[in-house]
Amino acid sequence: MAPLERPAPLSGIADAYDVDALLVELGAEPQGDEAALNVCLTLEELYAPRSRFQMAEELGEFLDPRRITPTELLHTVEPQRAFADWRRRDLVLERVAQAQALPGRRTATQRREELAALEGEALAVTAQRAHRGDAPAFDARTFASAVSKIAQATRGFAARYAVDALVASWLAGAVGWELKLDRLLSLVSDALPPLGEDAIDQIIGEILASDAGAGELFGWVEGLRASLEVLAQLWRGDTVTHPRAPAAVRRLNAYIASHEARGARRGLEITLHRALTGDGRLCPPTGGDPRATSIIVDELVSTSALAVKLRGRGTVMGGERTMHLLDRRAARNLTGDRLEMSLRGKSHYARIVDLLTYEGAAFGELCRKMVTAALRTHLDHRDFTQRLFESARTPRARIKALSDVQARLLRSGLPDALKDRYARMLDEIQSTYLRTNRILARVARDRSPTVDEVMEYATLLAEGAFTEGKCAAAARELVGFHVRTTAFLRAFLQRRKDEAERRAERFATFFGTLQAAGIPMRDMATLRVLLVDDEPQARSYVEMILRDLGIADIVLAEDGREALEAFDGQETLYDLVICDWKMPRVTGLEFLKQVRSVRPEMPFLMVTALATMIAVEEALAHDVTAYIAKPFSPEHLEEKILVLVNR
């Protein structure tokens, strides 16, 4: 299984980023503690599960070609003799001694002597206690019986040694990892004492921790990411869903799902860690430039996605070490020359966009620190503005470049203090540029800009072209001022006069643009209007105008009494009343008085055919919001409504 092959040493890390130092800073496993380094000093510690897993990692060069596990090495004479004559034995033991030396407590030479003493003790105990004679022939029943007899006869280290020795002897006839796994799983039964369960589980874990064992058992999986996801499914005890999973893996799956299986899960974690330190890519190669931004981002995103897949059982598969390795893997995409090469030949603006893209996809503190450092270098450049404007030649392009960088920064995961600092810096740069080039002068308060000019700035606001802060606030204030003036609304509506077929669509676009621009203009589609008129033709005419504006929720009443019935109990649900003055049964003025008793501030538009001063004064005395005299054009009524609901 190529993705799980033994990795080369990590290299290519830029001098500016000391990976090991950063990992310690981030809470890596302490170096210098005997427990953390697994410095075994006694024979019992040497035979403990933790030491056996360490052997699976350190002695893989010896164990894998012979297809034996650490348990078989520790409990069988022949493998131990072969190890004593192995040409790389001294080099491997020296490497372990160097790694386990503790400054001020023991030197590498002293640790090497301790290892030699332990090796001698192991040889002696094997010669004394190893299984002799023909290899036993077990099935689940006879193995459970044998373990029960051992448990009755002895306790502690001696009992566990005896069970391990029996299993090691029985496995000697199995020539492959899959066959060994099948044999071990065949011994699992409800009748098996805990002593036997622990022994079986430990050796299964050692097979899974073996580079060669993992390669044989999972070689059917294509791609590193798929391989790691299968390992995670097994570790969690979920059903392996891959259609090509062989029978041995499915049996292993069932075993782990139904047992605590600490040894098996630990073996899966070791294989996971080995794969994460390798050079295999989570995303399959596409043949493109490996330095391309999209390829780097895909790998970073895949790392984050994998981190989610590795969660289960209330923790992360492999614990903190997994998170550190994922962090280092993500950082390796941007270390050495990779980061610089991915930015080479690009404009300053494109570089910043790429760096913010990396930041959004980054996984882990190490990767984020690297990207943040590069971002600060680019943003703090003394010629930042000049460099940013090199690729943006027009005023529109320049203000958009500044706002785009700011928006990306504000969406990023950078520390809040940094985001605030650079957001204000970009706002200041844009403010200076707007002022120097008089860009907002066209829509100044003391001018009467055209509809197109006002809507051009509204569109720029909707597109996010102005930096958040004083620039966007200034633009919103000016556009908001103009779109509420009678002159603008009259000009806007006059332009729509001959567009009857697309009138509603035009209004929807208008209100949508203002909403996206952050200008509080009431969307007509949200209004509920009570329309009262005793003349059917007049009612239909006004209703048509309302629907063209985008108002769909219209309640119709034929006179004041019907209006009172529609209004009673639903007073708070209406946003606007349009009411005729002269009607039978209850007049518009009488209805106005009733409305004002419960909704004194609601817009009320009175429609009258007699716009005499006396009538107007009487309506105003009862707080009518506005009036309109018949006959009126659609534009005149639309203007009234837009002004009323946006007061």
Beta strands, then each sheet from edge to edge (+ up, - down):
strand 1: 311-312
strand 2: 315-316
strand 3: 528-532
strand 4: 553-557
strand 5: 576-580
strand 6: 604-608
strand 7: 626-629
sheet 1: 1+ 2-
sheet 2: 4+ 3+ 5+ 6+ 7+
end
